[in-house]
């Protein structure tokens, strides 16, 4: 491969939420964990399932299905937690995201990422930066930082400062 082609290739981790395929850039993925018991945290944002112990650190675990208005489902043997590194309010934070299964790592040429549709999108398109076609199906490429934006997850702390 010549150097220009190599530089335009990017790796994405694809995963399933319900029957839909999504992908995030591998640079955002720190780890993939099997499901472990999650401790519920009272008064946390509705999409925060709870916290887990990750090598001695507390890691918030989020159900990102809520961002896409996807129905809840039972955890299976394939359900796992993606440990992601995201930017929240100009700070890099590690967070867990529950996914139904990990699909594959895709090597994608940037020119093969198509723009998301502008009309008739059932999932919230502000989080989708593009679409990648794989075997006659489309995989939605996510802007994981937008999904975990500060105003979406920390409003409880901001709304009730006297209670914390």
N, C-alpha and C positions, 0 to 999 in steps of 0.2 A: 504494500500500500504506500502511496506517496504521502509525504508529511501533511499536506493540506487536507487530505481525506481523513487521516488519523485525528487531526485536531478538530474536525467537525463532528466526530463521533462522540456520543455520550452514553453512559450507562444509566439505566433506569430500573428500579425494582418494581415489578408489577405485582398487584395483589387484588383479591376479590373482597368486595363488600356486597353481600347479597349475590345477585347474578351479574353485577357490573364489574368490569376490570378498570383499575386505576393504576397509576404509576407515579413514583417520586424519584427524583435524581438520587443516585446512590450516595452522593456526598452528604445527603441529609440523614442517611440510615447508619446508626451506630451499631445496632444489634437487632437480632430477631430472637424473641424469647417464646418458649412454650407458655401456654396459659398457666398462671399461678394464682393462688388466692389473692383477692384484692380487698383491701381494707377501705370501707366507706368512710368518707369525711363529711360530717354534718355541715349544712349550709354552704356546700360548694356548688359551683355552677352545675346546672342539670346535665350537661354533657360530660362532666368529670365523674367517672365511675368510682374512683378512689385512688389509693396509692399502693405501691408495692415497694419492697426492699430490693434495691439493685446494688449489690456489692457494698452494702453499708450506707447507701444513700437512699433518700426518699424520692420516689419517682411518681409524679402524677400520671394517671392513666385516663385517657379520654376515649369516648365512643364517637368517632367522627361521622358515624352514620347520620347523626342528628343534623349535621351540616348539609346533608344531601337529602333530607327527608326520607331516608330509607327505614323500613320497618326493623324493629329489633328482632334478633333471632337467638336461638339457643347456641351456646358454645359447643363446638365439636372438637374432635381430636386435631383438626386442622386449624382451629382458631389460635391465633398467636398475637403477641404484642410486638409492634415495631417500636424500637427505641430510636427516636428521631431527635435531631439537633435542629432547633428552630430559632428564629429571631423574633423575640417578643419585646416590643418597646425598646429597640436598639440594644437588647441584651440577648446573648446566646443562652438558650435554655434546653435541657434535655427533657423530653416528655414521651410517654408511652401512648401508642395508638392501637386500639384493638382492631384487628382485621380478621375476616373469615378464613382466609388462607393466603399464603404467598404463592404466586404463580411462577415467575421467572425473572431473570435479569436480562434486560433487552439492551442490545447495542444499537443505538439509533443515530442515524445521521441527522443533524439539525434540519436539513432541508426536507426530511421526511416527516417532520412534525407539522401537521396541518392546523390551521386556526380552528378554534371551537366554533360551533354554529352560533349564530346570533339570534335566531328565533326558534321557538319550539323545543327548548332545552328543558328536560325534566329535572336535571340536577342543577344546582346553583353554579352558573357559569363563571362567576367572579373568582372562583377557586381553580377553575380549569384553564390552563395556559395553552393547551393544544391537544391534538388527537393523533394517535399513532395507529396505523392499520397493521393488524397482525392476523393472518389467516382469516380474512373476511370479517373480522371483528375489529371494533375500534377500542382502544385503550385511552382513557382520559388521563392526560398528564396534569398533575396537580401542582399548584403553588402552595406548598405546605406551610410557608410562613404566613400567608394570608388566612389560612384555615385557623391558625393558632394566634391570630392577632389579639393584642392585649384587650381591646374593648370587648371582645367576644367571650373571654374566659375569666377575666378578673373583675367583673362588674360587682360581684357580691362583696368583695373587699372594699371597693370604692363606695358602694351604696351604704354599707353598714360599718363604718370605721370604728364606732364606739363599741361594737360587739366583739371586736377582735383583739 
